[in-house]
Amino acid sequence: MAYNQGIKIVPKIKIDNKEILSLIYTPGVGSSCLRISENIEAEKIYTNKIDSVAVISFDYEQSLKRAIFLKSALLIDAYPLCIKQTTKDDLKFAVENIVPNFCGVDLSLISDYAKEMVFDVDIPVLTGIVPDIKEFFGTISRNVFMLNPAKLKGSVSEKSLQLHELAGGVIETELCEEKCKKMVAIISDGTAVLGFGNIGADAAIPVMEGKSALYAALAGVSAMPLCIKTQNPDEVIKITQLLEDSFSGIHLEDISAPACFKIENTLIETLKIPVFHDDQHGTAIIVLAAVLNALTLAHKELSDVKVIVNGAGAAGSAVARLLIRAGVKDLIILDSKGAVYKGRPKNNENLENLALYTNKNQEKGTLDEVIKGADVFIGLSKGNLLTEDMVKSMNENAIVFALANPTPEIMPDAAKSAGAFIVGTGRSDFPNQINNSLAFPGVFKGAIEGNIHKITDDIKLDCAVALASIVSKDELSPEKILPDPLDPRVVQKITEVMSSKS
């Protein structure tokens, strides 16, 4: 009989078509996030929290063995975590800030150290021996191996809610006989979730579980959600540093600007494992790939077009920088106060830096004013901000990428009726999905395998070109500018690019 030596994360349902993708990820996942934001107790219904336990010790291998035991003997989805041996205050701080993800914390491996400690949490913390561990934690294991997705009824949002409730989230752990790589941590503070903004760590869990499921299904990478309660960037950094030895890499997600820049840069400088901010790097890669193929169809060149980027947060800033690096010369980025330009009184440090190489003509005004004559609109903001009149004011063969999730800046049919030549959204239930799921599985798989610490602009450019090249000239059309996220060539191509950089 073979013994289990590893533990990995797997999806609870097979992700083999775009409808399932739309239920576990965008746009469907947003409905679970909103339910939790309205009632925090709903996380026990729509996520796997009710069966998730954090096993924390000062030795990763000991935590792993304990996690394997809890899964094999009690069917508890236990996550092995190793905290750097430090002060009791730091242990208390870390435990209290990772509680959104777990129904319990197992400190039995360091019981002598932790038994007198008091934690300000609303979940049980095991620091000794109890007669019934499963009862102590109150875990409930749910699985959907008998679920027929065809029986889900209603809209995408309604079906997604049904799936998340029936399954109890979309991921679980699985034992394996072979040694597995340590998990990737998908870290979020919940300050910039989808198009909803700051809805908190608990409400962010469904998105992180969806990304975890995609990592497993598309790239064979085991990634765990780790939503952090604090929204202080220094504290997010500290928790990540304390738990560094638990992971093979750090995927930062849904953290608002400018905190995200500080968190990413500090972690890249201080950690020994790859750090990847998906909202920046992943978004920039896929948007550039989409722009390249769309401009080919429109018979236009990067150097000749006027590009509008609506949204100056992490994603918008990264997209603007990479497009300019790729050859765009006329780009205007806007925030909620209008066009960003040099010396604008409302600029922060990040915006003033962006203004140094954007908006060459120093245009001022709101979106409806600066979009006139534009060739490309890229929305990384909020739903319903782009009107049909604005699209009509754009240049001939206008390209509209309305990427706010789950509600785009303009719906595709409205943009088309206003004269847009090519329309893309972040959703999997419309043509031309321009979504991070095309980038992050392959980028991070390649980063881990190649031990690549920082995703440089050159890497992003090469990944974008590789992604665009997957769609052949014969396939390329206004309704197909990017490959399907489930196409196995996507991860393969991007991983190859990453491997060549190691």
N, C-alpha and C positions, 0 to 999 in steps of 0.2 A: 504493500500500500504506500502510495506517495504522500508525502507530507506537504502541507501548504507552506510556502516560503514567502509569499507576497500577497498584496492586496491592491486592487485597482478599482476605479470607478467606471461604471457602465451605464448606458441609458436603460430606462425601464421599458422602453418601447423601441422597436426597430425604426430607424430613421432612413427610409428608403424611397421617399417621394416628397415632393414640394408641399403637399398638404400637411403631412406630419411635421415637416420643417416649420410651417407657418403656425403650428399649434404649440410646439415646444419653444419656439424662438419668436421672431417678429413675423406678423404683428400680434399674434395671439397672446404671447407671454405678458403683454402689458396689462391684460385684464386681471391676472392674478396679482400683479404688483399693486394695482389700484385697490383691490379688495383688502390687501394687507395694510396699505396705507390708511384705509378707513377704519380697520379693526385689526390690531396687531395679533390677536388670537387666531386670525385666519391663516397665519403662517403654518399652523399645525395642520391645516386642511390642504393648502395648495403647494406646500414644499415637503421635503423629506426630513424636516427638522425633528419630527416626532420619533424618528428612529435613528437619529444621528447623535453620537457621543464622541467627545474629544478625549483621547487618551494622551495625557501629558506627563512626560518625565524628563530627566536630564540626559537620557540615552535613547537615540532614535530606534535602535534595534530592539530595545526592551519595550518601547511603545508599540512597535510593529508586532511583536509577538503577542502582546496583550490584545491588540486590535484583532489579530487573527483568531485568538481564542474567543473573544466576544462575538465575532461573526460566526464562527464554526459551531460554537456551543449554544449560543442564544439568539442568533440571527439579528444581532445588533449591528448597524452600520457604523463601525468605529473607525475613527480617523487618527492615525498615529502622528503625534506632534512631539517635537523635542524643543524644549526651551533652554536657552543658555543658562547655566547655573549662575544665579545672580541673587539679588536680595528678595526677601519675602514681599516687599512692596512691589517689586517688578512682576513677580508671579501673580500677585493679587490683581495688579493693573492689567496684565495680559488676559487672565481668565475673565475678568469683568467686562472686557471689551470684545471678546469673541462669542459671547453668549447668543447673539442673534441666530447663529447657525446650528446650535445644538440644544438637545433636550436634557443634556447632562454632561458633566465633566468628571472624568475618572483620574484622580490623583493618587490612586492606591499604590502606584509604583514609587511614589515619594511621600508615603504616608507619614513617616517620621518627621519629615521637613514641614509638611502641610497640615498635620492633624489639629494643631491649635489655631489655625488661621480661620478668619471669618470673612466670607465673600459676600459682597452686596449684589447678589444675583437672585433671579426668580426661578432658577432651575437647580436641581440637586447636584451637589459636588461630593463625590465619594473620596473620603480620606482615610478609610479603614475597611474593616470587614463587615459585610451585611449578609443576612441569610438568603436574600433573593435579589440579585443584581438587576434583573429585568424589571422586577416590581419597583425597586428603588428608583430606577431611572424613568419608569413608566413608558418604556418604548413600545411602539406598535409598528410592525413591519407590514407594508403594503406593496403589492406587486400587480402588474397588469398583463401577466403572460397569457391570460385568457381573454383579454380585451379585444374586441373587434372595432377598430376605429370607424368603420362604416356605420356603426350604431350611434355615434355621436351626432347630436342634432343641433341645428340652429346656425348662427353666424360663426365666423372664425373665432371671435372672442368667446362666444358661448361654448363652442366645442373645446376650446383651449381650457376654459374653466372646468368643464366636465372631466377632461383628461387629467388635469392637475389634481382634481379632487379624488377621482377614482384611484389614481396611482400614488397619491401622496407625493407630489413632485415628480421629476422626470429622471432622477438618477438614484443609484444605489451602489454599494460596494460589492465586490466579488472577489473570492479567494482564488489564488492561482498557485500552481505547484512550483513555478519558476520564480526566481527573484525578479522583482519589478523595480523600475526607476522610482525614486521618490516622486510624490505628486507635485504638480504645479499648483500654486495658490492663486486663485482668482480673487484679488483683493479689491474691495469697494467700500467707500464710506457712505454710499447712497445719496451723494449730493447732486448728481447729474444723471438720473436714471431715465433712459430713453428720452422722450420729449416732455417728461413730467417734472423734471428738475429735482429739487431736494425733497425726496419723499422718505429718506432714511434708510438705514442699513437693512432692517427687517424686510421692508418692501422691495429691496433690491435683490433678494435671494432668488426669486424665480428667473431673473435674467442670468444670474451667475450659474444657476443649475442648468439653464438652457445652453450656455456656453460650454459648461463642463460636458454635457451630453454630446455636443458637436465635436469637441476635442477627441472624445473617445471614439465616436462613430467615424469621423473623417480622417483622423490622424493617428489613432491608437495611442493618444497621450492621455494619461490619467491626471485630471485637474479637479481640485476641490474648491467649492465656494468658500470664501472667508470674508464675510461682511463685517466690517469693524464698526463698533458702536460710536466711538469718538469721531468727531469731524475736525479735530485739531490736526493739521498736517504733521506737526512734530511728533504727535502721539501715534499717528498712523505709521510713521517712519520707525518709531521706537518698537512698536509691536512687531512689525515685519522683521526688524533686525533681531529681536529676541527669538523669533521662531525660524530664522533663516535655515538652520540645520534640518528642518523638517521637509524642505522642498528642493526640487530640482530647478525651479525657476519661479519668477514672480510676474504675473499678468495683472496689471493695473487696469481698472475698469470703472467707468461711470463716476469719476471724481472730477469735481468742477475745477475750472481754471480760476485763479492762477495757482491754487494749491497743488494741482496735479503736476505742474512743472517742477515745483520744489521737491515733491515726494519722489518723482521719477529720477531727477538728477542726483538727489542725495543717495538714493538706493543704488543707482548705478555706480556711484563713487565708493560706497561702503560695503556692498555685498559682493560675494564671490560667485554668485549665480546669475544667469541672464535675467534682465528686467525689461519688460515690454509693456508699453502703455498703448493698449489697443485703440482707444479713442483717437490717439494721434497717429501712430504708425500704421495700424491696419486700415483706418479710414483713408489716409493719404494714398496708400498703395492702390486701393480699389478704385478710388475716384480718378486718379491719374490714368489707370488702365481703361476705365470707361470713357474718359475724355479722349484718349488717343484713338480708340476705335470709333467713337462718335464723330470726331473731326475727320477721320478718313472717309466716312460716309457722306459728310457734309462738304467734302472737298475744301477743307480749310486747314491752315497751319497754326500750330501753337503760337508762333511768334506774331501772328496777324490778328488774333481774336481778342475781343474784350470779354473778360470773365468777371462775373459777380459772385462773391462768396458771402452768403447771408448767414451770419453766425461767427463770432470771433472768440469762441471758447477754445477748448483743447483741440477739437476736431477741425474747426474752421481755420485756426492758426496753422496747424500742421499741413492741411490741404493747401493753403495759400503758399506756404514756404516751398512745398514740393513742386507745385505747378510752376512757380517762378524758377526753381532750380532746373525744371525740365525744359524751360524755354518760353513760358508765357511772359509777355512784356507789359500787358495792360490788364491789371487785376485790381479790383476794388473790393475790400472786405468791409462788412457792416456789422455793427452790434445793435442793440435795442435803441441806441441813441442816434443811429444813422451812419453815414459813411465815415470810415476812419481816415484821418489825414494827419500829416505832420503838424505838431503843435496844437492839436485839438485840445481844448481845456479839459475835456472829460476823459482823456486817455490815461490809462495806467501804464506801468512800465512795459508790459507785454504789448499793449496796443501801440505805444510810441515806437517800440522796436519794429513792429509790423509795418508801421507807416513809413519807415525808412526805405522800404523796397516795394511798396504797393501804392496804388492811387497816384500814378506819375503825374496826372494832370490836376491833382489836388481838388478833385470834385467834392462838393459838399451837398448834403441833403439826405432825404429818406430813400427807401428802396424804390418807390415809384418814380423818383427823379433820376437816380443814377443808372437804373436798368435800361433806360432808353438807348437803343442801338447796340445792346450787348449781344454777344453770340452764345454765351454759356451762362446759365444760372445754376449755382450749386447751393442748395439749401441745407444747412446744418443747424437749424434753429428750432422753430415751433410750427405746429400745424396751421394751415389756412392763412399764411402770411402773404402768399403770392396770388394776385388776382389775374383773371383773364385779360383785363386791360393792360396789365404790366407785361404779360406774355406777348400781346399784340404789338407792344412798343419795341420789342426786341428785333434784332436783325433777321434777315431771311435765313431759313433753315436753322431756327433757334433750337438750342439744346437745353433741356430743363431737367435737372436732377434734383427732385424734391425729396430729400433724404431724412426728414424728421420722422421719428417713429413714436407711436404707431400711426399717427395722422400726418401725412405729408403736407408740405407747404401749399401744394395744390394737388388735387386728384388728377390722375393721368388723363381721364376723359375730358376734363375741363381744359387742361393744358393743350391737348390735341385739338380740341375744337377752337382754341384761340390761335392755332397756327403753329404750335411747336412741332418740329421735325422729328426729334427723338426725345422721349420721356423716360426717366428712370426713377425708381423709388428704392427705399430700403426694405420693402416688403416682398415676401416670397409669393404672394398671391397676385402679383402683377408682373407683366413682362419687364425685363431689364432690372432685375434685383441688384442693386449696388449696395451690398451689405458686407460687414466685416467678416462674416462667415466664409467669404472667399479668400481671406488673407490669414487670419490669426492661427488657424490650425497648422498650416504649412510653415508659416514664419516661425512659430514657436517650436515646432518639431525640429526644424532646421537649426534654430538657435541652441536648443538643448544638445542635439547630437554634435553640433560643431563647437559647443561651448562658446558661443558668440555672446559677448557681454552687452554690447550696445548696437542697436539697429541704426546704422548710419544712413545718410541720404543716398549714398551710392547703392547700398543694399536695397533701399526702398525703390529707387528708380529701376533697378534691374528686376526686382520682383514685379513691378507694375508692367514692364515691357513683356516679361514672361507670361503674366496673367492675360494680357491683351492678345498675345500670340496664339493662345489656345483656340480662339475662335478663328477659323480659317476664312479666307476671302470669300469662298463659296457660301459659308454659313452667315457671314456678317450681313446684318440687316437692321433697319430702324427698330425692329422688335427683338433683336438679339445682338447686343454689343459686348456681352460678357458670357463666360461659360456658366453652366448650372453649378450652384454651390456643391451639389452632390456628385459632380463629375470627378472621378478619382484622379484625373490628370492635374487638377488644380493643386492639391497638396503635393503631388509628385513633382510638378514643375517648380513650385516655390521652394520646396525642400532642397531640390537640386541647386537652385540659385544660392540658398543659404549655405549649403555644403561647400560650394566653390569659394566662399568667403572665409572659411574657417582656417 
